[in-house]
Amino acid sequence: MLARNERLRDQASQALLTSTAVRTAAVLDSLERESDALAASGFDIGHIAIGCALSYLDFRFAEEDWRKNHAHLAVWHAVFAARPSVEATRPVDDS
């Protein structure tokens, strides 16, 4: 959300955007390494948080293809996104 808000500013801070991108990449890399364990475990609030965060990347930063370098995480997210509860609450940009 920080990156989205910064992008909306008249003079966005490139340093802040770069920092956010580096941190996002690190989190995605970590989740990719742990994707097998993520898929093997049950479904709880942690899964919802991760799934929603990945869906937010798709919603607000669709041009940044996080799936390209995170194939296992992408498979996990596809299963998450196919859940009826997730499909029913898909975000809509009405701005």
C-alpha positions as CSV (number, residue, x, y, z in Angstrom):
1,M,0.0,0.0,0.0
2,L,2.9,2.3,0.7
3,A,4.1,2.0,-2.9
4,R,0.7,2.7,-4.3
5,N,0.2,5.8,-2.2
6,E,3.7,7.0,-3.1
7,R,2.9,6.6,-6.8
8,L,-0.1,8.8,-6.4
9,R,1.9,11.7,-5.2
10,D,2.8,14.5,-7.5
11,Q,6.5,14.0,-6.9
12,A,7.0,10.4,-5.8
13,S,10.1,9.5,-3.9
14,Q,12.1,7.1,-6.1
15,A,14.1,6.1,-3.1
16,L,11.0,5.0,-1.3
17,L,9.7,3.2,-4.4
18,T,13.0,1.4,-4.8
19,S,13.1,0.4,-1.1
20,T,9.5,-0.9,-1.3
21,A,10.3,-2.9,-4.4
22,V,13.4,-4.5,-2.8
23,R,11.4,-5.5,0.3
24,T,8.6,-6.9,-1.8
25,A,11.0,-9.0,-3.9
26,A,12.6,-10.3,-0.7
27,V,9.2,-11.4,0.7
28,L,8.2,-13.0,-2.6
29,D,11.5,-14.9,-2.6
30,S,10.9,-16.1,1.0
31,L,7.4,-17.2,0.2
32,E,8.6,-19.1,-2.9
33,R,11.1,-21.0,-0.7
34,E,8.4,-21.9,1.7
35,S,5.6,-22.6,-0.8
36,D,5.7,-26.3,-0.4
37,A,5.2,-26.0,3.4
38,L,2.5,-23.4,2.7
39,A,0.6,-25.8,0.4
40,A,1.0,-28.7,2.7
41,S,-0.4,-27.0,5.8
42,G,-4.0,-26.4,6.7
43,F,-5.9,-23.2,5.9
44,D,-5.8,-20.4,8.4
45,I,-5.6,-16.6,8.8
46,G,-2.0,-16.7,7.7
47,H,-2.9,-18.2,4.4
48,I,-5.6,-15.6,4.0
49,A,-3.2,-12.8,4.7
50,I,-0.6,-14.1,2.2
51,G,-3.3,-14.8,-0.4
52,C,-4.8,-11.3,0.0
53,A,-1.4,-9.7,-0.3
54,L,-0.6,-11.5,-3.5
55,S,-4.1,-10.7,-4.9
56,Y,-3.4,-7.0,-4.0
57,L,-0.2,-7.2,-6.0
58,D,-2.3,-8.4,-9.0
59,F,-4.9,-5.7,-8.4
60,R,-2.7,-2.7,-8.0
61,F,0.5,-3.7,-9.6
62,A,-0.6,-6.0,-12.5
63,E,2.2,-4.8,-14.6
64,E,4.7,-6.4,-12.2
65,D,4.6,-10.1,-13.0
66,W,5.5,-11.6,-9.6
67,R,4.6,-15.1,-10.9
68,K,7.5,-15.1,-13.4
69,N,10.1,-15.9,-10.8
70,H,7.9,-17.5,-8.2
71,A,6.3,-20.5,-10.0
72,H,5.5,-22.6,-6.9
73,L,4.0,-19.6,-5.1
74,A,1.9,-18.8,-8.2
75,V,0.5,-22.4,-8.1
76,W,-0.4,-22.0,-4.5
77,H,-2.1,-18.6,-5.2
78,A,-4.1,-20.1,-8.0
79,V,-5.6,-22.6,-5.7
80,F,-6.2,-19.9,-3.1
81,A,-7.8,-17.6,-5.6
82,A,-10.2,-20.4,-6.8
83,R,-11.8,-20.7,-3.4
84,P,-15.4,-19.6,-3.6
85,S,-14.9,-17.2,-0.7
86,V,-12.0,-15.5,-2.5
87,E,-13.8,-15.3,-5.8
88,A,-16.8,-13.7,-4.0
89,T,-14.7,-11.0,-2.5
90,R,-12.5,-10.1,-5.5
91,P,-11.7,-6.4,-5.4
92,V,-13.2,-4.0,-7.9
93,D,-11.7,-0.7,-8.8
94,D,-14.5,1.8,-8.8
95,S,-12.4,4.9,-8.7
